[in-house]
């Protein structure tokens, strides 16, 4: 839903601009309208998701979207949403359906990776690789806007590097 809401005003603006004879600039105007709307509505119902998860896991954690061993669909980069905690050299994500744990070992590689949200200057993955486990891709959903969550993802990345032990 968060990807659909920005579509209609953006298309409307682009169509109106095209009607005024602005040609290819019409697309630019549509994109300029879309970016703040995607930032605001891209993480549709984040607070409701957080509340539901906190009912099951009152100890809390950072709200994240992620892809681990299940594919995302074309409407959302995140296959799942859960609460992430980091302690005792491991990362844990708790969802309504399961608990995913990733140990931090000397062979763990932590980096960043492009995701679809970056096409409009928002988001980006934290990539965590361990031998014998699927790659974990995650990004923060802590803030109410995608732009603010992008900043939270950068903070989470630094925290994970620190927890693993490295520069």
N, C-alpha and C positions, 0 to 999 in steps of 0.2 A: 504494500500500500504506500509506503514511504517513497517509492520510486515512481508511482503512478500519479500522486498528488501534484508534483511539480510539472508533469508532462502537459496537462491541459492549459495552464496559463502560458507556458513557454510556446506551445504550438499556436495559441491564439495571438500572442505578440508577434511571432514570426509571420503568421498569415496576414495580420494587419500591416506589418511593415512591407511584406511582399505586395499587398494591395496598393500601397503608396508608391510602388515602383522602386523600392530600395534594393531589389535583386538579391545578390549573395549576402549583402549586409543584413538581410532579414534573419538569416540563420544566426548571425552574431548577436542580434538583439534577443532572439529566443534563448540562446545560451546564457546571455547576461541575466536574464530573468530566472533561468533554471538554477544557476549555481547557488544563490542564497536560499532558494526554496528546497533544493536537495539537501543543503546543509541543515536547514531547520526541520524538514520532515523525513529525511533519509533514515533516521532511526525511530520510526513510528512506534509509539507505545513503549518506549524504553522504560519509563517509570513503572508501568504496569508489569512488564516482564521482571524488573528488579523486585517489585513487591511480591510477586508470586514465588520467585526463587528464594527470597528471604523468609517466606513462610516455612519452606523446607530446610533452609540452611541459615538459621539466625546468626551464625558466626560471621556471615557476610563474605565479602570479597569484592574485587573489581569486576564490574560487568563488562564482558567481552563478547565479541562475535568471533567465530573461529571455524576453520575447516581442518579436520583431522583424518578420519577414515571414511567420511561420508561426503559426497560431492555437493557443492552449492548449486542452486538453480539459477536461471538466467535473470530473475528479478532481484536476487540478493546475493552479494558476495559471501555472506555468512551461511554456512550449512546449519550451524547451531549457535545458540546464545547460552552463556553460563556465567557463573561467578568464579573468578580466578583468584587463587591464593598462592603465595610462594613462601616455602619454609623448609628448612632441613634439606637443602639441596634438591628440591623437587618442586615442580609446578603442578597444581591441581586445578582442574576446572570441573565444577559441579553443575549439571543441567537437570532438568526435570526428569530425564530418562536415565542418566548414567553419570559416572565419575571418570574423568580422564586424568591420568597421572603421567607426567614426563619427568624422569630423573635428570639431574644435572650431573654428568660424568665428565671426565677429562676429554672425552671425544665428542661431547655435545657442541654443536655449532649453532650460534645465534646470529642472525643477520636480518636484513630487511628485504622485502620483495614488493614489486608493483602489484596493485590490485585495481579493479575497475573504478573505485572511488577517486583514484588519483587522476583520472582523465579530466576531472573538473577541480583539481587542486585540493581534494579532500582525501583523508584516509591513507592507507598503506599498510601492508602486512609486516608483522614481526614473524620471521621464519625460524623455527627451531627444529633441528635435525639431530637424530640419534640413530646409531646403528641398530637395525632390527626393528625399528618402529616407523610408522608412517610419519611424514613431515607434518608438523603442526604449524598452521598459519593462523595468526590471531591479530585482532586490533581492538582497541578500547571502544566501548560504548558507554563510558562513564558519564559523559556530558550530554546535555540536551541537544547540542548541535554537532554535526559531523566535523565542523572546523575545530571546535573545542576538543572533541574526542581525538582528533589528529594530534593535538598537542599532548593529550593524555597518553596516546600511544607512544610518543617519543619518550615521555617520562617512564612508562612501563618498560620500554626497551632498555633504558639505562639501568633500571632496577634489576631486570633479568640478567644483564651482563654482570652487574655487581654480585648478585646472588650466586651465579655460576662461578665467579672468581676469574676476572679477566679485565682487559682494558677495552 
